Amino acid sequence: MIPRTRDTTRFLDQLDTLITQQEAANTATQERVQHSGLRSRVEKALALQRETEQRNKGPFANLQLLRDALEKLDKRGWKRSYHQRLFHEDFLKACIRIFWKGEKDGQFQIDHQKILQMNAWEHLPQEVLISTPRRFGKTIGVSMFAAAMLYACPGVELSIYSTCKRISQKLLRYATIHFYAYCCDGSDVSVWQKCCQIFHDHD
């Protein structure tokens, strides 16, 4: 049966309305996706800017940034042992002057007492000797701290000497994944843990 003209017109009008509504819905969805992607990029850019600004705030801010970086490991599946925490505290005492390298002459001496008070330290030795049995977490502990120094101290250069090539490569691998852990946000934790597992499997 052929529809009458009036019915045909009404049908076409309804069809046009549905098509217009669908196109509007599709456009809104595309806009939401675009806005979501733009928001994500802006948030990442702002986070990077905040991080860069924090790194340039001065030695005390960078010192706190290093401590915060090390604390990240404890929250991301690689909790530092009691002894590794002691290692890191002694390493930090020995390296503390590096954070003041970019400051004006004499600033470290001016801040010396404040540094001791803020960190509950009695003195600042420039050398650290750690002697422990094998499998005590020395290599991993050093890689954690090295990555944190690279992350928190602008322009720092590190020289680490190992007993053999295998240990050097292992230390570098772990320093790399620790540095990634310091830089990534929460959504990347699973990726970082997968990297850790891969490196464990090849050790």
C-alpha positions in Angstrom: 0.0 0.0 0.0 1.5 3.4 -1.0 1.3 6.0 1.8 -0.6 9.1 1.3 1.3 12.3 0.6 0.6 13.8 4.0 1.8 10.6 5.7 4.8 10.5 3.5 5.7 14.1 4.4 5.2 13.4 8.1 7.4 10.3 7.8 10.2 12.2 6.1 10.0 15.0 8.7 10.3 12.5 11.5 13.2 10.8 9.7 15.0 14.1 9.3 14.5 14.8 12.9 15.9 11.5 13.9 18.9 12.0 11.6 19.5 15.5 13.0 19.3 14.2 16.6 21.7 11.3 15.8 24.2 13.7 14.1 24.0 16.0 17.1 24.6 13.1 19.5 27.6 12.0 17.4 29.0 15.5 17.3 28.5 15.8 21.1 30.3 12.5 21.6 33.2 13.6 19.4 33.4 16.9 21.2 33.5 15.1 24.5 36.3 12.8 23.3 38.2 15.8 22.0 37.7 17.8 25.2 38.7 14.8 27.3 41.9 14.3 25.2 42.7 18.0 25.4 42.0 18.1 29.1 44.4 15.2 29.6 47.1 16.8 27.6 46.7 20.1 29.5 46.8 18.3 32.8 50.0 16.5 31.9 51.6 19.7 30.7 50.6 21.5 33.9 51.9 18.6 36.0 55.2 18.7 34.1 55.4 22.5 34.6 54.7 22.2 38.3 57.4 19.5 38.5 59.9 21.7 36.6 59.1 24.7 38.8 59.5 22.6 41.9 62.9 21.4 40.7 64.0 25.0 40.2 62.7 26.3 43.6 66.0 25.7 45.3 68.1 23.2 47.2 65.6 22.6 50.1 62.7 21.9 47.6 64.9 19.6 45.6 66.0 17.8 48.7 62.3 17.2 49.6 61.7 16.1 46.0 64.3 13.4 46.4 62.8 12.1 49.6 59.3 12.1 48.0 60.7 10.1 45.0 62.2 7.5 47.3 58.9 7.3 49.2 57.1 6.5 45.9 58.8 3.1 45.7 57.3 2.1 49.0 53.8 2.8 47.6 54.4 1.0 44.3 55.2 -2.5 45.2 58.9 -2.2 46.0 59.1 -1.4 49.7 62.5 -0.4 50.8 64.0 -2.5 53.6 65.0 -1.0 56.9 68.7 -1.2 56.0 68.1 0.4 52.5 66.5 3.3 54.3 69.6 3.7 56.4 71.8 3.5 53.3 69.8 6.2 51.6 69.9 8.5 54.7 73.7 8.2 54.8 74.0 8.6 51.1 72.0 11.8 51.3 74.2 13.2 54.0 77.3 12.6 51.9 75.7 14.1 48.8 73.9 17.0 50.4 76.4 19.6 49.2 75.5 18.9 45.6 72.1 20.4 46.0 73.8 23.8 46.8 76.2 23.8 43.9 74.1 26.2 41.9 73.6 28.6 44.8 75.8 31.7 45.5 79.1 31.3 47.3 78.8 30.7 51.0 75.1 29.7 50.9 75.7 26.2 52.0 77.6 27.4 55.1 74.7 29.8 55.8 72.2 27.0 55.6 74.3 24.4 57.3 72.7 24.6 60.7 69.2 24.7 59.2 70.0 21.5 57.2 71.1 19.7 60.3 67.9 20.8 62.2 65.5 20.0 59.4 66.8 16.4 58.9 67.7 15.7 62.6 71.3 15.1 61.6 74.3 15.7 63.9 77.0 16.1 61.2 77.5 15.8 57.5 80.2 13.2 56.6 81.2 13.3 52.9 82.2 9.6 52.7 80.1 6.5 53.5 81.4 2.9 53.9 78.8 0.1 53.9 80.0 -3.4 54.5 77.3 -6.1 54.5 76.9 -9.8 53.4 75.9 -10.7 49.9 72.2 -10.4 48.9 71.7 -7.6 51.4 70.2 -5.1 48.9 73.2 -2.9 48.3 73.0 -2.9 44.4 69.3 -2.2 44.5 69.6 0.4 47.2 72.3 2.3 45.2 70.2 2.2 42.0 67.2 3.6 43.9 69.3 6.5 45.2 71.1 7.1 42.0 67.8 7.4 40.1 66.4 9.7 42.8 69.4 12.0 42.5 69.1 12.2 38.8 65.4 13.0 39.2 65.6 15.6 41.9 69.0 17.3 41.4 69.2 19.3 38.2 72.5 18.9 36.3 73.9 16.2 38.5 76.5 13.7 37.1 77.0 10.4 38.8 79.9 8.0 38.6 79.3 4.5 40.0 82.1 1.9 40.0 81.1 -1.8 40.3 83.1 -5.0 40.7 82.2 -6.4 37.4 80.3 -5.7 34.2 77.3 -7.8 35.1 76.7 -5.9 38.4 77.1 -2.6 36.5 74.5 -3.6 33.9 72.1 -4.8 36.6 72.5 -1.5 38.5 71.9 0.5 35.4 68.7 -1.5 34.6 67.3 -1.0 38.0 68.2 2.7 38.0 66.3 3.1 34.8 63.1 1.5 36.0 63.3 3.4 39.3 63.7 6.6 37.5 60.6 5.7 35.4 58.7 5.0 38.6 59.6 8.5 40.0 58.4 10.2 36.8 55.2 8.2 36.0 51.8 8.9 37.4 49.5 6.4 39.1 48.1 5.1 35.8 51.5 3.8 34.8 52.2 1.7 37.9 51.2 -1.6 36.3 53.6 -0.8 33.4 56.4 -0.1 35.8 55.7 -3.3 37.8 55.8 -5.3 34.5 59.2 -3.8 33.7 60.4 -4.9 37.2 59.2 -8.4 36.6 60.9 -8.6 33.2 64.2 -7.5 34.7 63.8 -9.9 37.6 63.2 -12.8 35.1 66.5 -11.9 33.3 68.7 -11.6 36.5 
